[in-house]
């Protein structure tokens, strides 16, 4: 079995057995972007073969601090499947998660395809139907979150689940870069940040994703959800916790873990 297939098999077993595994960088190296995305694509194909449905993408590693921590100079992305989505205020089962951490971000829903080259933030803005507050529940199949860039990319950018707020706002009345975020855990403030913390502007992050996805032959499509990246630090969650985030212009979003 070649390294990419072996790495995919290791991560798939971890998910199926609900038990974190060793990092996959021993197989594909710590920074091999091509190999890491090949593992991710293999896992995506396997999920699609079982009837899973792609509903969007998530962008990760948008914070300069996290990039420095992992020794990388670029964001990454993962795939969002329909069964990863929860409604605002939902009870989220810990049985679906291994080592969850919550982070707050701006979610966008696309009004048209992003399949043209060189769109940039202005072109992306014109293609977005509306924005929502979101909680991303990031998770890792790698034991103790011992990850490098290649580990997290291979593991679908450490994706877990996501929760979307009920309030929607077109960009005519919501400016993503100016958004201010406060996230609480059981009523205590645990994370704060602004739109500028996400690659300088969440629209810049989406522009990067649109170009990257197009170059890989799988462009973003109308109706898809894009989680644009954390506005502040992520925090571990466990059964019994309630997490809520408030984003100016978008209102709140909440989840309870059990």
RODO-2510 file (C-alpha; in nm, 4 decimals, decimal comma):
residues 258
     n   res          X          Y          Z
     1     x     0,0000     0,0000     0,0000
     2     x     0,1447     0,3403    -0,0911
     3     x     0,1819     0,6171     0,1654
     4     x    -0,1290     0,8128     0,0642
     5     x    -0,3536     0,5077     0,0803
     6     x    -0,2019     0,3977     0,4101
     7     x    -0,2524     0,7429     0,5632
     8     x    -0,6150     0,7482     0,4487
     9     x    -0,6725     0,4025     0,5924
    10     x    -0,5272     0,5072     0,9282
    11     x    -0,7533     0,8121     0,9525
    12     x    -1,0580     0,6168     0,8357
    13     x    -1,0001     0,3521     1,1047
    14     x    -0,9686     0,6219     1,3698
    15     x    -1,3073     0,7640     1,2720
    16     x    -1,4752     0,4236     1,2455
    17     x    -1,3342     0,2933     1,5752
    18     x    -1,3841     0,6278     1,7519
    19     x    -1,0252     0,6219     1,8685
    20     x    -0,7552     0,8793     1,7815
    21     x    -0,4603     0,7544     1,5817
    22     x    -0,0942     0,8400     1,5455
    23     x    -0,0060     1,1315     1,3134
    24     x     0,0210     1,0472     0,9450
    25     x     0,3296     1,2599     0,8839
    26     x     0,5439     0,9479     0,9248
    27     x     0,3842     0,8320     0,5997
    28     x     0,3478     1,1500     0,3922
    29     x     0,5894     1,3931     0,5590
    30     x     0,5007     1,6973     0,7726
    31     x     0,4644     1,9517     0,4922
    32     x     0,3906     1,7699     0,1650
    33     x     0,0857     1,9673     0,0465
    34     x     0,0204     1,7481    -0,2573
    35     x     0,0242     1,4237    -0,0601
    36     x    -0,1872     1,5686     0,2206
    37     x    -0,4636     1,6818    -0,0140
    38     x    -0,4447     1,3490    -0,1949
    39     x    -0,5254     1,1781     0,1354
    40     x    -0,8133     1,4211     0,1940
    41     x    -0,9544     1,3602    -0,1554
    42     x    -0,9363     0,9853    -0,1015
    43     x    -1,1321     1,0116     0,2225
    44     x    -1,3856     1,2407     0,0527
    45     x    -1,4373     0,9941    -0,2321
    46     x    -1,4922     0,7166     0,0215
    47     x    -1,7595     0,9203     0,1990
    48     x    -1,9316     1,0123    -0,1272
    49     x    -1,9417     0,6443    -0,2201
    50     x    -2,1510     0,5795     0,0934
    51     x    -2,4056     0,8456    -0,0054
    52     x    -2,2639     1,1482     0,1801
    53     x    -2,3368     1,4868     0,0221
    54     x    -2,0980     1,7837     0,0036
    55     x    -2,2585     2,1142     0,1102
    56     x    -1,9538     2,3409     0,1187
    57     x    -1,6007     2,3965     0,2431
    58     x    -1,4235     2,5219     0,5522
    59     x    -1,1105     2,7315     0,5623
    60     x    -0,8551     2,6683     0,8344
    61     x    -0,5228     2,8104     0,9483
    62     x    -0,6359     3,1673     0,8787
    63     x    -0,4786     3,3030     1,1968
    64     x    -0,1138     3,4164     1,1737
    65     x    -0,0577     3,2866     1,5273
    66     x    -0,1729     2,9367     1,4343
    67     x     0,0303     2,9460     1,1133
    68     x     0,3406     3,0305     1,3163
    69     x     0,2587     2,7506     1,5593
    70     x     0,2521     2,4945     1,2777
    71     x     0,5340     2,6525     1,0797
    72     x     0,3242     2,7220     0,7692
    73     x     0,2560     3,0328     0,5645
    74     x    -0,0777     2,9408     0,4078
    75     x    -0,4334     2,8499     0,5040
    76     x    -0,5886     2,5134     0,4283
    77     x    -0,9366     2,3853     0,3526
    78     x    -1,1632     2,0893     0,4162
    79     x    -1,4966     1,9574     0,2927
    80     x    -1,8322     2,0122     0,4660
    81     x    -2,0818     1,7273     0,4406
    82     x    -2,4558     1,7579     0,4997
    83     x    -2,4468     1,5346     0,8074
    84     x    -2,1992     1,7716     0,9770
    85     x    -2,4549     2,0558     0,9996
    86     x    -2,6561     2,1429     1,3108
    87     x    -2,9178     2,4132     1,3614
    88     x    -2,8817     2,7038     1,6008
    89     x    -2,9385     2,5935     1,9600
    90     x    -2,8955     2,2261     1,8753
    91     x    -2,7890     1,9574     2,1170
    92     x    -2,4648     1,8169     1,9776
    93     x    -2,3781     1,4559     2,0713
    94     x    -2,0257     1,4006     2,1966
    95     x    -2,0557     1,0477     2,0572
    96     x    -1,9889     1,2005     1,7139
    97     x    -1,6684     1,3668     1,8286
    98     x    -1,3265     1,2702     1,9601
    99     x    -1,1352     1,5779     2,0783
   100     x    -1,3654     1,8703     1,9982
   101     x    -1,2839     2,2373     2,0157
   102     x    -1,5219     2,5212     1,9337
   103     x    -1,4452     2,8378     1,7422
   104     x    -1,6633     3,1214     1,6138
   105     x    -1,6575     3,2477     1,2592
   106     x    -1,8486     3,4065     0,9747
   107     x    -2,0248     3,1661     0,7400
   108     x    -2,1184     3,2646     0,3863
   109     x    -2,3734     3,1109     0,1515
   110     x    -2,2902     3,1553    -0,2160
   111     x    -2,5435     3,3017    -0,4558
   112     x    -2,3505     3,1965    -0,7655
   113     x    -2,0599     2,9779    -0,8720
   114     x    -1,7061     3,0934    -0,8027
   115     x    -1,5417     2,9310    -1,1033
   116     x    -1,3693     3,2279    -1,2682
   117     x    -0,9977     3,3047    -1,2198
   118     x    -0,8721     3,6080    -1,0311
   119     x    -1,1955     3,7106    -0,8619
   120     x    -1,0388     3,8614    -0,5502
   121     x    -1,2394     3,9896    -0,2518
   122     x    -1,4595     4,2192    -0,4648
   123     x    -1,5611     3,9391    -0,6998
   124     x    -1,6276     3,7124    -0,4048
   125     x    -1,8411     3,9793    -0,2384
   126     x    -2,0630     4,0001    -0,5457
   127     x    -2,1135     3,6220    -0,5440
   128     x    -2,2193     3,5899    -0,1794
   129     x    -2,5919     3,5707    -0,1085
   130     x    -2,5631     3,6328     0,2656
   131     x    -2,3603     3,5784     0,5821
   132     x    -2,4440     3,4056     0,9128
   133     x    -2,2819     3,3591     1,2507
   134     x    -2,1360     3,0102     1,2882
   135     x    -1,9708     2,7801     1,5360
   136     x    -1,7255     2,5346     1,3900
   137     x    -1,6648     2,2314     1,6067
   138     x    -1,3181     2,1357     1,4952
   139     x    -1,1988     1,7866     1,5780
   140     x    -0,8928     1,5757     1,5131
   141     x    -0,8536     1,2081     1,4484
   142     x    -0,4869     1,2568     1,5449
   143     x    -0,4201     1,1737     1,9087
   144     x    -0,3695     1,4729     2,1401
   145     x    -0,3941     1,7154     1,8447
   146     x    -0,0295     1,6372     1,7660
   147     x    -0,0526     1,7822     1,4157
   148     x     0,1627     1,9371     1,1471
   149     x     0,0272     2,1028     0,8326
   150     x     0,0129     1,7713     0,6472
   151     x    -0,1649     1,5950     0,9347
   152     x    -0,4474     1,8464     0,9560
   153     x    -0,4939     1,8752     0,5778
   154     x    -0,5082     1,4975     0,5379
   155     x    -0,7621     1,4833     0,8215
   156     x    -1,0075     1,7049     0,6285
   157     x    -0,8570     2,0180     0,7864
   158     x    -0,9495     1,8831     1,1322
   159     x    -1,3190     1,9176     1,0542
   160     x    -1,5866     1,7978     1,2917
   161     x    -1,9296     1,9615     1,2832
   162     x    -2,0729     2,3097     1,2367
   163     x    -2,3665     2,5113     1,3680
   164     x    -2,5241     2,7967     1,1717
   165     x    -2,7099     3,0909     1,3234
   166     x    -3,0643     3,1738     1,2192
   167     x    -3,0086     3,5389     1,1281
   168     x    -2,8872     3,6137     0,7758
   169     x    -2,7373     3,9371     0,6457
   170     x    -2,6553     4,0373     0,2873
   171     x    -2,3214     4,2105     0,2527
   172     x    -2,4942     4,5381     0,1683
   173     x    -2,5587     4,5671     0,5426
   174     x    -2,2775     4,3585     0,6901
   175     x    -1,9040     4,4237     0,6518
   176     x    -1,7127     4,1060     0,7440
   177     x    -1,3791     4,2710     0,8220
   178     x    -1,5435     4,4978     1,0802
   179     x    -1,7227     4,2187     1,2658
   180     x    -1,6517     4,1779     1,6362
   181     x    -1,6915     3,8377     1,7991
   182     x    -1,7389     3,7225     2,1572
   183     x    -1,7650     3,3519     2,2410
   184     x    -1,8739     3,2202     2,5791
   185     x    -1,8446     2,8772     2,7386
   186     x    -2,1081     2,8166     3,0054
   187     x    -2,1580     3,1921     3,0252
   188     x    -1,7883     3,2822     3,0621
   189     x    -1,6112     3,4727     2,7862
   190     x    -1,3393     3,2458     2,6468
   191     x    -1,2621     3,3936     2,3037
   192     x    -1,2826     3,7314     2,1342
   193     x    -1,1723     3,8600     1,7971
   194     x    -1,2554     4,0533     1,4836
   195     x    -1,2973     3,9946     1,1141
   196     x    -0,9447     4,1231     1,0598
   197     x    -0,8115     3,8155     1,2442
   198     x    -0,9195     3,5988     0,9499
   199     x    -0,6433     3,6516     0,6902
   200     x    -0,6983     4,0262     0,7345
   201     x    -1,0552     3,9960     0,5994
   202     x    -1,2887     3,6935     0,5734
   203     x    -1,3541     3,7866     0,2093
   204     x    -0,9834     3,7518     0,1378
   205     x    -0,9972     3,4018     0,2873
   206     x    -1,2894     3,3071     0,0624
   207     x    -1,1086     3,4524    -0,2401
   208     x    -0,8090     3,2294    -0,1596
   209     x    -1,0370     2,9267    -0,1298
   210     x    -1,2211     3,0075    -0,4533
   211     x    -0,8970     3,0295    -0,6502
   212     x    -0,7502     2,7169    -0,4911
   213     x    -1,0666     2,5122    -0,5447
   214     x    -1,0886     2,6254    -0,9074
   215     x    -0,7259     2,5313    -0,9702
   216     x    -0,7933     2,1856    -0,8250
   217     x    -1,0847     2,1377    -1,0648
   218     x    -1,3595     2,1472    -0,8023
   219     x    -1,4795     2,5101    -0,7840
   220     x    -1,7198     2,6487    -0,5263
   221     x    -2,0833     2,6344    -0,6361
   222     x    -2,3966     2,8390    -0,5752
   223     x    -2,5770     2,7341    -0,2602
   224     x    -2,2673     2,6047    -0,0853
   225     x    -2,1696     2,7109     0,2662
   226     x    -1,8211     2,8472     0,3294
   227     x    -1,6876     2,8659     0,6841
   228     x    -1,4346     3,1437     0,6440
   229     x    -1,2080     3,0834     0,9432
   230     x    -1,1892     3,1534     1,3144
   231     x    -1,2198     3,5096     1,4441
   232     x    -1,0576     3,4176     1,7753
   233     x    -0,8941     3,1292     1,9633
   234     x    -1,0661     2,7905     1,9731
   235     x    -1,1570     2,6311     2,3059
   236     x    -1,1992     2,2640     2,4080
   237     x    -1,5544     2,1506     2,4846
   238     x    -1,6966     1,8517     2,6695
   239     x    -2,0326     1,7011     2,7582
   240     x    -2,2498     1,9450     2,9517
   241     x    -2,0963     2,2591     2,8013
   242     x    -2,2979     2,5300     2,6320
   243     x    -2,1151     2,7425     2,3776
   244     x    -2,2526     3,0671     2,2394
   245     x    -2,1042     3,3264     2,0082
   246     x    -2,2174     3,6783     1,9266
   247     x    -2,0976     3,8464     1,6072
   248     x    -2,1885     4,2086     1,5443
   249     x    -2,4283     4,2382     1,2547
   250     x    -2,5067     3,8661     1,2564
   251     x    -2,6475     3,8024     1,6018
   252     x    -2,5775     3,4884     1,8001
   253     x    -2,5347     3,1155     1,7508
   254     x    -2,5453     2,8500     2,0241
   255     x    -2,4844     2,4792     2,0807
   256     x    -2,5179     2,2480     2,3800
   257     x    -2,2973     1,9389     2,4081
   258     x    -2,4179     1,6164     2,5634
***
